Amino acid sequence: MVSPMFEARLTGQIASRFSRRRLAALAIFTIMFMIAVPATCFAAGKIVVALGASHTFGKGVERGEDYPAQLENLLTQKGFEVQVINSGVNGQTTGKMLERLEASVPPNTVIVILQPGGNDKRKGVENKRAGNIAKIQQRLKAQGITVIMMENPVFRRYPKQADGQHLTPDGYHDLARWILPKVIAAISN
């Protein structure tokens, strides 16, 4: 038979050791986790919106082959937990993009990739293009959203579909790889 005083002391020592062991294990786990997991994984819940016309929509390719979907896959592979929303509309002018801006950019959006396209010229409203782009940028920046521009000359270097204008799935993949470092830099700031 063990005396109650000795039993209490023994129980206290075991509890104390257990607590120290648990704390030590937790500390080791935390350190290992911080070393093993890249800091970019803590960007959870962030949204990137790809706002634009047919090159953003991915005209002529299957859903998932467009550059916003491929960009999201590349970001995920790099350890980012970011949703990339494809808000591209075929044939849309910058005026229409400006009209739908609030509906296209949800809360938690940190970046908008703006692809204004060439539809303003095609539809005879090219004189409004620069002003519309400036207004879009102004509204987004007022909300603390980073704007990354994607102008038409960037598409020249990538493989095209038979129409000679829109990109192939490989072309959209190359485009996603081109914009990836710009998006990572903006997310990391």
C-alpha positions as CSV (number, residue, x, y, z in Angstrom):
1,M,0.0,0.0,0.0
2,V,1.3,3.5,-0.9
3,S,0.8,6.5,1.3
4,P,-1.6,9.1,0.0
5,M,1.1,11.8,0.1
6,F,3.5,9.7,-1.9
7,E,0.7,8.8,-4.4
8,A,-0.1,12.5,-4.9
9,R,3.5,13.4,-5.4
10,L,4.0,10.5,-7.9
11,T,0.9,11.5,-9.8
12,G,2.0,15.1,-9.9
13,Q,5.4,14.1,-11.3
14,I,3.9,11.9,-13.9
15,A,1.4,14.6,-14.9
16,S,4.2,17.2,-15.0
17,R,6.4,14.9,-17.1
18,F,3.5,14.2,-19.4
19,S,2.8,17.9,-19.9
20,R,6.5,18.6,-20.6
21,R,6.6,15.7,-23.1
22,R,3.5,16.9,-24.8
23,L,4.8,20.5,-25.0
24,A,8.1,19.3,-26.3
25,A,6.4,17.1,-28.9
26,L,4.2,20.0,-29.9
27,A,7.2,22.3,-30.2
28,I,9.1,19.8,-32.3
29,F,6.0,19.3,-34.5
30,T,5.6,23.1,-34.9
31,I,9.2,23.6,-35.9
32,M,9.1,20.7,-38.4
33,F,5.8,22.1,-39.9
34,M,7.3,25.5,-40.3
35,I,10.4,24.2,-42.0
36,A,8.5,21.7,-44.3
37,V,5.6,23.9,-45.3
38,P,6.4,26.9,-47.6
39,A,5.2,30.3,-46.4
40,T,3.2,30.6,-49.5
41,C,0.7,28.0,-48.2
42,F,-0.5,30.6,-45.7
43,A,-2.1,32.6,-48.6
44,A,-5.3,30.6,-48.2
45,G,-8.6,32.2,-49.1
46,K,-7.2,34.6,-51.6
47,I,-8.9,35.2,-54.9
48,V,-7.4,36.1,-58.3
49,V,-9.8,37.3,-60.9
50,A,-9.0,37.1,-64.6
51,L,-11.1,39.9,-66.1
52,G,-11.1,40.2,-69.9
53,A,-12.4,39.1,-73.3
54,S,-11.9,36.0,-75.4
55,H,-8.3,35.2,-74.5
56,T,-9.3,35.2,-70.8
57,F,-12.4,33.1,-71.5
58,G,-10.4,30.7,-73.5
59,K,-12.3,30.8,-76.8
60,G,-12.0,27.6,-78.8
61,V,-10.7,25.4,-76.0
62,E,-12.4,23.2,-73.4
63,R,-13.1,24.5,-69.9
64,G,-10.0,23.8,-67.8
65,E,-7.7,24.5,-70.8
66,D,-8.1,28.3,-70.5
67,Y,-5.2,30.2,-68.9
68,P,-7.1,31.1,-65.6
69,A,-7.7,27.4,-64.9
70,Q,-4.1,26.5,-65.8
71,L,-2.8,29.3,-63.7
72,E,-4.7,28.0,-60.7
73,N,-3.2,24.6,-61.2
74,L,0.3,26.1,-61.4
75,L,-0.3,28.1,-58.2
76,T,-1.6,25.0,-56.4
77,Q,1.5,23.0,-57.5
78,K,3.7,25.8,-56.0
79,G,1.8,25.5,-52.7
80,F,-0.6,28.4,-53.0
81,E,-4.2,28.0,-51.9
82,V,-5.7,30.6,-54.3
83,Q,-8.8,30.5,-56.3
84,V,-8.5,31.9,-59.8
85,I,-11.9,33.0,-61.2
86,N,-12.3,33.2,-65.0
87,S,-14.3,36.3,-65.7
88,G,-13.6,36.4,-69.4
89,V,-16.4,37.2,-71.9
90,N,-16.0,36.6,-75.6
91,G,-16.2,39.8,-77.7
92,Q,-16.5,42.1,-74.7
93,T,-15.3,45.7,-74.8
94,T,-13.6,47.6,-71.9
95,G,-16.8,49.5,-71.4
96,K,-18.7,46.3,-70.7
97,M,-15.9,45.1,-68.4
98,L,-16.2,48.4,-66.5
99,E,-20.0,47.9,-66.2
100,R,-19.7,44.4,-64.7
101,L,-16.6,45.1,-62.6
102,E,-18.4,45.0,-59.2
103,A,-20.2,41.8,-60.1
104,S,-17.0,40.2,-61.4
105,V,-14.7,40.9,-58.4
106,P,-15.8,39.2,-55.2
107,P,-14.6,40.1,-51.7
108,N,-11.2,38.6,-50.8
109,T,-9.9,39.4,-54.3
110,V,-6.3,40.4,-54.0
111,I,-5.3,40.5,-57.7
112,V,-7.1,41.2,-61.0
113,I,-5.4,40.2,-64.2
114,L,-6.9,42.7,-66.7
115,Q,-6.9,41.6,-70.4
116,P,-8.7,44.5,-72.2
117,G,-8.4,42.8,-75.6
118,G,-9.0,44.4,-79.0
119,N,-12.8,44.5,-79.1
120,D,-13.0,48.2,-78.6
121,K,-11.2,48.8,-81.9
122,R,-13.2,46.1,-83.6
123,K,-16.5,47.6,-82.4
124,G,-15.5,51.2,-83.1
125,V,-15.1,52.5,-79.5
126,E,-11.3,52.5,-79.4
127,N,-11.3,56.1,-78.3
128,K,-12.9,55.0,-74.9
129,R,-10.5,52.2,-74.3
130,A,-7.8,54.1,-72.3
131,G,-10.3,55.9,-70.2
132,N,-12.2,52.6,-69.4
133,I,-8.9,50.9,-68.4
134,A,-7.9,53.8,-66.2
135,K,-11.3,53.7,-64.4
136,I,-11.1,49.9,-63.9
137,Q,-7.6,50.3,-62.5
138,Q,-8.7,53.2,-60.3
139,R,-11.7,51.3,-58.8
140,L,-9.7,48.2,-58.1
141,K,-6.7,50.0,-56.6
142,A,-9.1,52.0,-54.3
143,Q,-10.1,48.5,-52.9
144,G,-6.5,47.5,-52.4
145,I,-6.5,45.1,-55.3
146,T,-3.4,44.7,-57.4
147,V,-3.9,45.0,-61.1
148,I,-1.7,43.0,-63.5
149,M,-2.1,44.1,-67.1
150,M,-2.2,41.6,-70.0
151,E,-2.1,43.5,-73.2
152,N,-2.5,41.9,-76.7
153,P,1.1,41.8,-77.8
154,V,1.8,39.1,-75.2
155,F,-0.3,36.6,-77.2
156,R,1.8,36.9,-80.4
157,R,4.5,34.5,-79.1
158,Y,2.2,31.6,-78.3
159,P,0.7,28.8,-80.5
160,K,-2.6,29.8,-82.2
161,Q,-5.7,27.9,-83.2
162,A,-6.8,27.8,-86.9
163,D,-8.4,31.2,-86.6
164,G,-4.8,32.7,-86.2
165,Q,-5.9,34.7,-83.2
166,H,-6.9,32.6,-80.2
167,L,-4.4,30.3,-78.4
168,T,-4.3,26.5,-78.3
169,P,-4.4,24.7,-75.0
170,D,-0.6,24.6,-75.1
171,G,-0.6,28.3,-75.8
172,Y,-2.8,29.0,-72.8
173,H,-0.6,26.9,-70.7
174,D,2.5,28.9,-71.8
175,L,0.5,32.1,-71.1
176,A,-0.3,30.9,-67.6
177,R,3.4,30.1,-67.0
178,W,4.3,33.6,-68.3
179,I,1.9,35.4,-65.9
180,L,2.7,33.0,-62.9
181,P,5.8,34.9,-61.5
182,K,3.8,38.2,-61.7
183,V,0.9,36.7,-59.7
184,I,3.3,35.1,-57.2
185,A,5.1,38.4,-56.7
186,A,1.8,40.2,-56.1
187,I,0.5,37.5,-53.7
188,S,3.7,37.6,-51.8
189,N,3.6,41.4,-51.2
